């Protein structure tokens, strides 16, 4: 029996469509093709991807509504601890809200502004290291600025009628378990349980779910190969290597405790979007291989009543 409190979505990045590829690589599937593939794999919602990828205004609404799809959310990185830069970036956040408004009423819960820290060059060039090297993180003064910046961001989201969620992201200041904990302790932001990025950031997303279950208001479920991430760290490869080396894999093929997490979400009574992501850089064999993986991922969810 399907869980009526959870709506299953996927994300364009599972087919290789995201900010580093759209309009850059010709191996990215067209927006209409991607949406049709997603419906064929029995997903009921989709993440926005880069703003404009699925069109704007009535076009965006029609592309989703005509396929019976809801809009799960949209991703953005913000420099919370640098208030001058943050204010300069807020128009991009407003642009995201505008797209949400244009999508209009659709199936499923309202979309979540899925916000991540913007990081810094030294974090992007040393992904995964902060779990064991806190010197790469923010100092106490910067954490205080970070909390103020996050509070301003939450206020801006709510003023537009949307409740945000914090997305842990490798190569940023919210990556390692201790950084996620501190961000949640210092602010009232809800947590996106991001099983892949939390795992390769040095944490255990199952333990994070147990610790912060009452703060989880969004879920991105993915699997990850920790051996690939360990090689990226050992070889001092940049954050982009996570996608090019395909650290993320189909559910059940990596090291994330996917079955326990899915069962745990039901146990804690999670309600909202559950977005499958399998981040890839698109290659010549995609989207066929990506589509096969998403059919397999959907079957994994179905075995847990989703």
N, C-alpha and C positions, 0 to 999 in steps of 0.2 A: 504494500500500500504506500502510495506517495505521501510524503510529509506536506500537508497543506500550508504550513507556515513558512516554507522555504521555496523560493523561485530560482530555478536553475538558469544560469546564463553562461555565455562564453565571451571571449574577448578577441578583437582583431589580431592581437599579437600572437595568438595561437596559430595563425596562418602567416605570421611574419609581417603584419601591417602595424607599424607604430612609428613614433617620431623619427627614428633613425633610418626608416626605409621608405615611408610613403612619399611619393614624388621624387625619390632618389633611385630606388632599385626597380627594374622592370619585371622582377620576379614576384612582386606583390600582386595578389589577385585583386581584380576590380571590386569596388564596394558591393555592387549588386550580386556578383558571383559569390563573394564571401558570405553575404547574408543568406543566400539560397543554400549554401553548403551548411551553414549553421542550423537552419531550419530542418534540413534533411537529417542532421544528426540529432534532432529532437531537443534542441535547446529553446528556451522560452524567452530569453532576453539576451541583450548584447551590451558590452561596454562601448562607450562612444568612440574610442580611438582618438587620433588627432582630430581636433575640431575642424569640421568641414569634410572629413573623409566620406561620411554618409550624406553629405549635403547640408544645407541650412534651410531654415524656415519650413514652409509647407512640404518641400521635398524630403527633408529629414523625417517629418511626421509620417508622410505617406510611405516611405521606404520601410519604416518599422511597423506601422499600423496595418498595412496591407499584408504583412507576413505574420501578424499576431504576436509581434515581439515587444517586450518591454525594454526600457533603457535602464541598465543597472547602475551606471555612474560614469564618471570621467576623471582621468588622472591628471594631476598637475604637481609640479615641484615648486616649492616656495622657500625663499631664504629667511626663515623665521628670526634668526638671531641678528640679522642686519636690517634694521628698521627702514633705512632709507631705500635700500634695494627692494624691500618687501612692498613698500608703498608704490614703487615704480612697477612692481609685478602685479599688483591688484587688478589692473585692467585686464590682464590675461585670465584671472579668476572670474571677473565679471563676464568675459567672453564665454567662459564655460557655462555660467549660469544662463546666459542668453540662449545657448544651444539647448540646455535643459528645458527652458521655457518654450522654445520653438518645437521641441519634440512633443510637448503637450501630454494630455492624459493617455496613458497606454496601459497595457497589462502589467501587473506586478506592482511592487512597492515603488515609491519615488526614487529617483536616481541619487546616488551619494556623490558629493564632491570628495574624491579620493585623493587626499593631499599627502605629499611626501616632502621631506626636507630636500633642499637643493644641493646640499653637500658642498664640496670644495675640491680643487684639483688634487690635493694630497690624499683625499679620501677616494676619489675615483681612480687614482693610480695605485692604491693599496687596498683593494676590496677584500673584505673578510678578515682583516687583521685587528680591528678594534676590539674584538671579543677578548683578545689576550694582550692588547696594548692600548691602555686607556689614554696614553699620551696623544693618540691620534684624535681624541674626542674634544668636546668643548670644555673650557674651564668653567668655574662656578659663575663668573660674571656673564659669560656668554650663555650659560644655561638660563640665567635670569632674563636675559634679553630674549632668548628663545621662547620662554614661557609667555612673555608679554606679546611677542609677535604672534604666537599661536592663539592667544586670547583675542587679539584683534581679528585674526582670520576666522575664528569661530563666530564672532559677532557679525562679521560681514556675510558669512554663509547663511546664518539664521535670518538676517535682515532680508535675504532674498528667498527665504522659505525652504532652505535645504540644510539638512543636518550632516556635517562632515564626518569623515573617518580618517584616521591616521594610518598611512601605508608605510610600513618599514621597507626600506629600499637599500640594497647593497650599494656601497660607494657613497653613502651620505652619513650625516650625523645621527640618524636614527636607523641603526643597522644591528648592532650587537645587543644581546639580551639586556645588559645593564643600561643601555641607552633607551631602549623601549620602556623599561621599567621607570626610569627617571622621567621621561616625557609624560607618562601616564600619571605619575605621582605629582607632578608639578602643574598639570592642567586637567581640564575636564573633557578633553577630546575622547571620542570613542575610538576603539581599535579595530582596524582591519586585520583579521587573522590572516596573514600572508604566509602560507605554509612553506613556500619555496624560498622566498627571500629571508625569512626568519631562520630557516635551516642552514642556508649557505652563509648567513651572517654569524653563525656560531651558536645558534640557539636550538631549542627543541620546541616546535610549535605546539605539540601536544601539552607539554608542561605550561606553555604560555596560555593555552586555552583554559587549563585548570586554574591558573593563577588569576587571569583577568577575564574570566567568563562573563561577568556582569558588565564589562566594558566593551565587549565585542558587538559591534553593530554592522559589520560587513565581513564577508569572507571571500578571499581569493585562494582557491585550492589548487596546488600544483605539486608535483613531485620533483626531486632534485637528486643528482648524482654527486655525493659529497667528495668522491675521489677526483672528479673533474675540478671541483672548487679547490681542493687541496693542491692540485697541480697548478692552478691559476695563481694561488697564493705563493707557492714555492718558486714559481718562475717569474714572480713580480709582474704579472700581466695586468693590463688595465681592465676597468670594469666592463668595457664592451666585449671582452673575451667570454663573459658569462653567456652571452647570446651566440657568439660565433662558434664557441666550443660546445654549445648545446648542453649546458649544465642542467637545464630543465628537461624533463622527459615525461612520457605518458605515465598516468597514475598507476602505481604498483610496480614500476620498473626502476625506481630509485630507492633512496634511503629514508624518505619521509614516512612517518607512521600514519599513512593515509587512512587505513581502515579504522584505527583507533580514533583518529580525529573526526572522521565522519560519524562514527558511533557516538563520540563524545558530544558533538554538536546537538544531536537528538537528546542526549541525556541532560544537557544544560538548558534545553528548551529554546535553542536559537531560532530566531524568526527574522527573515529578511532575504537578501540576495546571497546566493552562493555562485560565485563566478569561477569557472574553470579557466585557468591560464596555462599554456605551455609555450613559454616565450621562445621564439626561434628567429634567427636570421633566415629569410627565405632563400632556398636554393633551387636548382633546376628541377629537382624531384618533387617540389611542392607546387600546387596545394594538395596533390593526390595523397602524399604521405601524411600531411597534416590532417587531412580529412579522415583518413583511416584511424589516426591517433585519437581524434575527437569522438569518433564512434565508440572506440574502446573506452575512452574516459567516461562517456555517458553511461555505458554499461556498468562501470564500476560504481557510479553514483546510484544507479537503479538497484543494485544489490543491497544498498543501505536505505532504501525507501525514499530516495530523492528523484 
